[in-house]
Amino acid sequence: MYEDFYGFDGKPFHLNPEPRFFFESQGHSRALAYLHYGIEQGEGFVVMTGDVGTGKTTLARMLYEELQRSRDMLVVQISVTECTANELLQMVSDAFGLEHERRTKASVLRRLFEFLRTRYQAGKRTLLLVDEVQNLPPSALETLRALSNLQVDDKALIQIILLGQAEFRHTLNADTLQQLRQRVVASCHLWPLTETAETRAYIEHRLRRVGWNRDPVITDAAYEAIHEFTSGTPRRINTFCDRLLLFGFLEECHTITEETVAAVIEEISSDFPGVSPATEGGGTRFSGDADADRVAHLEARVRALESALERIRTGLDDALVSGRRSNPEGDREVTEMHTDSFELEQKGRRNSG
């Protein structure tokens, strides 16, 4: 819809992870370096955690596709929900294409061992990526540790990468998982984008991937408002910017300003009056207090408008100084404009109070 209006050749803000849109922020570059270092060790566990929506799955998919191109490495990826140790073992067997129906746990482990040993003897490496590991109980994590212990000639037959949300770091600190923790060769944590400049770079990176040619223009103040509203969380940026571009299309906007951002924030709060979008970690929280949430969004809207008025006032001040220098006779007209701006600002402050 808005893609044609702005001349894009695709949609820039998909929610599903797409490696071609990967943005190498400072945090993501660091995480990628840790992952590569851990993989080079060829044993143990590599752990990557992050808040919801920070890009763990995108990073994992990009790494997966990169490693898949190696002829000497077999890489499989599974995403887990809450499951028992036996169910996890069956999922791993499925991922490697091994039969496990009506087999005991010991039998399944033996088949996995034989499979991995055959690959090792052929000079091949095996890597297992396990996503959403915060869902696994300690017994299932112990099963993964048992897999990592499979060796031939003191060489590990499999290496495992664990991907999970921030709470998994607390899980790893449990006394019962000390042995697993000791086998972690590298770990990293993904944070949201910390500065407006990085959020801006992220947005423009995705726009350029679909042929953006500075239409729409996005002002500095708009970027600041987007960063503040989304807390720099990539998934929230995607969701919000998709809505922002739709709004721009419907209003035929070719310049997105702070006021445009504020209007979309207000529109979103009207759609979901009982939900506060400005939540910790980028998640969604049902507040149970719709009035309080709406007041918070109205206050944000007022702050945006006050900021815009301040910029207008500054511009008028500059015009007043310039007018006095170039046209002393125009002082009165410029002064009247300045007075109107001041009265408008005071009215806005009274209404917001």
C-alpha positions as CSV (number, residue, x, y, z in Angstrom):
1,M,0.0,0.0,0.0
2,Y,2.4,2.7,1.2
3,E,5.2,1.1,-0.8
4,D,3.9,2.4,-4.1
5,F,3.2,5.8,-2.7
6,Y,6.8,6.2,-1.5
7,G,8.4,4.4,-4.5
8,F,9.7,1.4,-2.4
9,D,10.4,-1.9,-4.1
10,G,9.3,-3.8,-1.0
11,K,8.2,-3.5,2.6
12,P,11.0,-2.2,4.9
13,F,9.6,-3.1,8.3
14,H,8.7,-6.8,8.4
15,L,8.1,-8.4,11.8
16,N,9.5,-11.7,10.7
17,P,13.3,-12.0,10.9
18,E,15.0,-11.5,7.6
19,P,18.8,-11.7,7.3
20,R,19.0,-9.3,4.4
21,F,17.7,-6.6,6.7
22,F,20.3,-7.4,9.4
23,F,21.7,-4.2,10.9
24,E,25.1,-4.5,12.4
25,S,24.8,-2.2,15.4
26,Q,27.6,-1.9,17.9
27,G,25.8,-4.5,20.2
28,H,25.1,-6.9,17.3
29,S,28.6,-6.7,16.0
30,R,29.9,-7.6,19.5
31,A,27.5,-10.5,19.8
32,L,28.4,-11.8,16.3
33,A,32.1,-11.7,17.3
34,Y,31.4,-13.7,20.4
35,L,29.4,-16.2,18.4
36,H,32.2,-16.7,15.9
37,Y,34.8,-17.0,18.6
38,G,32.8,-19.6,20.4
39,I,32.2,-21.6,17.3
40,E,35.9,-21.6,16.5
41,Q,36.5,-23.4,19.8
42,G,34.5,-26.4,18.5
43,E,33.2,-27.6,21.8
44,G,31.0,-26.7,24.7
45,F,28.2,-24.1,24.7
46,V,27.8,-20.7,23.2
47,V,25.1,-18.6,24.9
48,M,23.3,-15.6,23.4
49,T,20.6,-13.8,25.4
50,G,18.6,-10.6,24.9
51,D,15.4,-8.8,25.7
52,V,12.3,-9.5,23.6
53,G,12.6,-8.0,20.2
54,T,16.3,-7.1,20.2
55,G,17.1,-9.3,17.2
56,K,18.4,-12.7,18.6
57,T,16.5,-14.7,16.1
58,T,17.5,-12.5,13.1
59,L,21.2,-12.8,14.2
60,A,20.8,-16.6,14.7
61,R,19.2,-17.0,11.2
62,M,22.0,-15.0,9.6
63,L,24.6,-17.1,11.4
64,Y,22.7,-20.3,10.4
65,E,22.7,-19.3,6.7
66,E,26.4,-18.4,6.9
67,L,27.4,-21.7,8.5
68,Q,25.2,-23.7,6.1
69,R,27.4,-22.6,3.3
70,S,30.3,-24.6,4.8
71,R,30.6,-28.1,3.3
72,D,32.4,-29.4,6.4
73,M,29.6,-28.4,8.9
74,L,26.1,-29.7,9.5
75,V,24.0,-27.0,11.3
76,V,20.5,-27.7,12.6
77,Q,18.2,-25.3,14.4
78,I,15.3,-26.0,16.7
79,S,13.0,-23.7,18.6
80,V,11.7,-25.2,21.9
81,T,8.6,-24.7,24.0
82,E,8.1,-26.2,27.5
83,C,9.0,-29.8,27.1
84,T,10.5,-32.7,29.0
85,A,14.0,-34.0,28.7
86,N,12.7,-37.0,26.6
87,E,10.7,-34.7,24.3
88,L,13.7,-32.5,23.8
89,L,15.8,-35.5,22.9
90,Q,13.2,-36.5,20.3
91,M,13.2,-33.0,18.8
92,V,17.0,-33.2,18.4
93,S,16.7,-36.6,16.8
94,D,14.1,-35.3,14.4
95,A,16.3,-32.4,13.5
96,F,19.1,-34.8,12.5
97,G,16.6,-37.1,10.6
98,L,17.0,-40.0,13.1
99,E,14.2,-42.4,13.9
100,H,13.2,-42.4,17.6
101,E,9.6,-43.8,17.7
102,R,9.2,-46.5,20.4
103,R,12.8,-46.2,21.5
104,T,14.1,-45.8,25.0
105,K,16.1,-42.7,26.0
106,A,19.3,-44.8,26.1
107,S,18.6,-46.1,22.6
108,V,18.0,-42.6,21.2
109,L,21.2,-41.4,22.8
110,R,23.1,-44.3,21.2
111,R,21.8,-43.6,17.8
112,L,22.7,-39.9,18.2
113,F,26.2,-40.9,19.3
114,E,26.7,-43.3,16.3
115,F,25.4,-40.6,13.9
116,L,27.8,-37.9,15.3
117,R,30.7,-40.3,15.5
118,T,30.3,-41.2,11.8
119,R,30.3,-37.5,10.9
120,Y,33.4,-36.9,13.0
121,Q,35.3,-39.7,11.4
122,A,34.4,-38.2,8.0
123,G,36.0,-34.9,9.1
124,K,32.7,-33.1,9.5
125,R,31.5,-30.8,12.4
126,T,28.0,-30.7,13.8
127,L,26.4,-27.7,15.4
128,L,23.0,-27.5,17.1
129,L,21.2,-24.1,17.6
130,V,18.5,-24.2,20.3
131,D,16.2,-21.1,20.3
132,E,13.9,-20.0,23.2
133,V,15.9,-22.0,25.8
134,Q,14.3,-20.0,28.6
135,N,11.4,-22.4,28.2
136,L,13.4,-25.5,29.1
137,P,13.3,-27.0,32.6
138,P,16.6,-27.9,34.3
139,S,16.2,-31.6,33.3
140,A,16.1,-30.8,29.6
141,L,19.1,-28.5,30.0
142,E,20.9,-31.4,31.6
143,T,20.1,-33.5,28.5
144,L,21.8,-30.9,26.4
145,R,24.8,-31.1,28.6
146,A,24.9,-34.8,28.2
147,L,24.9,-34.4,24.4
148,S,27.8,-31.9,24.7
149,N,29.8,-34.6,26.6
150,L,29.7,-37.0,23.6
151,Q,33.4,-37.4,22.6
152,V,35.8,-39.4,20.5
153,D,39.5,-39.1,21.0
154,D,38.9,-36.3,23.5
155,K,37.2,-34.3,20.8
156,A,33.6,-33.1,21.1
157,L,31.2,-34.6,18.6
158,I,28.7,-31.7,18.8
159,Q,28.7,-28.0,19.7
160,I,25.5,-26.3,21.0
161,I,24.4,-22.7,20.8
162,L,21.8,-21.6,23.3
163,L,19.5,-18.6,22.4
164,G,17.2,-17.2,25.0
165,Q,15.5,-14.3,26.6
166,A,17.2,-12.3,29.4
167,E,15.8,-14.5,32.2
168,F,17.9,-17.5,30.9
169,R,21.0,-15.8,32.4
170,H,19.4,-16.2,35.8
171,T,18.5,-19.8,35.1
172,L,22.2,-20.5,34.3
173,N,23.2,-19.2,37.7
174,A,21.3,-22.0,39.5
175,D,23.5,-24.4,41.5
176,T,22.0,-27.4,39.7
177,L,23.4,-26.1,36.4
178,Q,26.9,-25.6,37.6
179,Q,28.3,-28.3,35.3
180,L,26.6,-26.8,32.2
181,R,27.7,-23.3,33.1
182,Q,31.3,-24.5,33.3
183,R,31.1,-25.7,29.7
184,V,30.1,-22.3,28.3
185,V,33.0,-21.1,26.1
186,A,31.5,-17.8,25.1
187,S,28.4,-15.7,26.0
188,C,26.9,-12.4,25.1
189,H,23.7,-10.3,25.7
190,L,21.9,-8.2,23.2
191,W,20.6,-4.8,24.4
192,P,18.2,-2.4,22.6
193,L,19.7,0.5,20.5
194,T,20.9,2.9,23.1
195,E,21.0,6.2,21.2
196,T,18.8,8.1,18.8
197,A,21.7,8.1,16.2
198,E,21.7,4.3,16.2
199,T,17.9,4.1,15.9
200,R,18.1,6.5,13.0
201,A,20.8,4.4,11.3
202,Y,18.7,1.3,11.8
203,I,15.6,2.9,10.3
204,E,17.5,4.3,7.3
205,H,19.4,1.0,6.8
206,R,16.0,-0.8,6.3
207,L,14.6,1.9,4.2
208,R,17.6,1.9,1.8
209,R,17.2,-1.9,1.4
210,V,13.9,-1.2,-0.4
211,G,15.1,1.7,-2.5
212,W,14.3,4.7,-0.3
213,N,15.2,8.0,-2.0
214,R,14.6,10.4,0.8
215,D,10.8,10.2,0.3
216,P,9.6,10.5,2.9
217,V,12.0,12.9,4.6
218,I,12.2,12.2,8.4
219,T,13.2,15.1,10.6
220,D,15.7,14.9,13.4
221,A,13.0,15.5,16.0
222,A,10.9,12.7,14.5
223,Y,13.8,10.3,15.0
224,E,14.2,11.4,18.6
225,A,10.5,10.8,19.2
226,I,10.6,7.3,17.6
227,H,13.6,6.3,19.7
228,E,12.0,7.5,22.9
229,F,8.7,5.8,22.2
230,T,10.2,2.4,21.1
231,S,13.1,2.4,23.6
232,G,15.4,1.5,20.8
233,T,14.0,-2.1,20.6
234,P,14.2,-3.2,16.9
235,R,11.0,-5.1,16.8
236,R,9.1,-2.2,18.3
237,I,10.8,0.1,15.8
238,N,9.6,-2.1,13.0
239,T,6.0,-2.2,14.3
240,F,5.8,1.5,14.9
241,C,7.5,2.6,11.6
242,D,5.2,0.4,9.6
243,R,2.3,2.1,11.2
244,L,4.0,5.5,10.7
245,L,4.5,5.0,7.0
246,L,0.9,3.8,6.6
247,F,-0.3,7.0,8.4
248,G,2.0,9.0,6.1
249,F,0.4,7.4,3.0
250,L,-3.1,8.0,4.2
251,E,-2.3,11.7,5.0
252,E,-0.2,12.1,1.9
253,C,2.8,13.2,3.9
254,H,6.2,13.4,2.3
255,T,7.8,14.8,5.4
256,I,7.5,12.9,8.7
257,T,7.9,15.3,11.7
258,E,7.7,15.0,15.4
259,E,4.0,16.0,15.2
260,T,3.4,13.1,12.8
261,V,5.0,10.7,15.2
262,A,2.9,12.1,18.1
263,A,-0.3,11.7,16.0
264,V,0.5,8.0,15.4
265,I,1.3,7.4,19.1
266,E,-2.1,8.9,19.9
267,E,-3.7,6.8,17.2
268,I,-2.2,3.6,18.7
269,S,-3.3,4.5,22.2
270,S,-6.8,4.9,20.9
271,D,-6.7,1.5,19.2
272,F,-5.6,-0.2,22.5
273,P,-6.7,2.0,25.3
274,G,-6.0,-0.6,28.0
275,V,-2.4,-1.4,26.8
276,S,0.7,0.6,27.6
277,P,3.1,0.4,24.7
278,A,6.0,2.1,26.6
279,T,6.9,-1.0,28.6
280,E,10.1,-2.4,30.0
281,G,12.0,-4.6,27.5
282,G,9.8,-3.7,24.6
283,G,7.0,-6.0,25.7
284,T,3.3,-5.3,26.0
285,R,1.7,-4.7,29.4
286,F,-2.0,-4.7,30.2
287,S,-2.2,-1.9,32.7
288,G,-5.7,-2.4,33.9
289,D,-5.9,1.4,34.0
290,A,-6.9,2.8,30.7
291,D,-7.3,6.3,31.9
292,A,-3.7,6.4,33.3
293,D,-2.3,5.1,30.0
294,R,-4.3,7.6,28.0
295,V,-3.1,10.5,30.2
296,A,0.5,9.3,29.7
297,H,0.2,9.3,26.0
298,L,-1.6,12.7,26.0
299,E,1.3,14.1,28.1
300,A,3.8,12.7,25.5
301,R,1.7,14.4,22.8
302,V,1.7,17.7,24.7
303,R,5.5,17.5,25.2
304,A,5.9,17.0,21.4
305,L,3.7,20.0,20.7
306,E,5.6,22.2,23.2
307,S,8.9,21.2,21.6
308,A,7.5,22.1,18.2
309,L,6.3,25.5,19.6
310,E,9.7,26.1,21.1
311,R,11.4,25.5,17.7
312,I,8.9,28.0,16.1
313,R,9.7,30.5,18.8
314,T,13.4,30.1,18.3
315,G,12.9,30.5,14.5
316,L,10.9,33.7,15.1
317,D,13.6,35.0,17.4
318,D,16.2,34.5,14.7
319,A,13.8,36.2,12.2
320,L,13.4,39.1,14.5
321,V,17.2,39.6,14.8
322,S,17.6,39.2,11.1
323,G,14.7,41.6,10.3
324,R,16.2,44.3,12.5
325,R,19.4,44.1,10.6
326,S,18.0,44.0,7.1
327,N,14.7,45.9,7.5
328,P,14.3,48.1,10.6
329,E,10.8,49.0,9.4
330,G,9.7,45.4,9.7
331,D,10.3,45.3,13.5
332,R,6.8,45.8,14.4
333,E,5.4,43.0,12.1
334,V,8.0,40.4,13.4
335,T,7.4,41.4,17.0
336,E,3.6,40.8,16.5
337,M,4.4,37.4,15.1
338,H,6.5,36.6,18.1
339,T,3.8,37.8,20.5
340,D,1.2,35.5,18.7
341,S,3.6,32.5,19.1
342,F,4.1,33.3,22.8
343,E,0.3,33.5,23.4
344,L,-0.2,30.2,21.5
345,E,2.4,28.5,23.7
346,Q,0.8,29.8,26.9
347,K,-2.6,28.6,25.8
348,G,-1.1,25.1,25.1
349,R,0.4,25.0,28.5
350,R,-2.9,26.0,30.2
351,N,-4.8,23.3,28.2
352,S,-2.2,20.6,29.1
353,G,-2.4,21.5,32.8
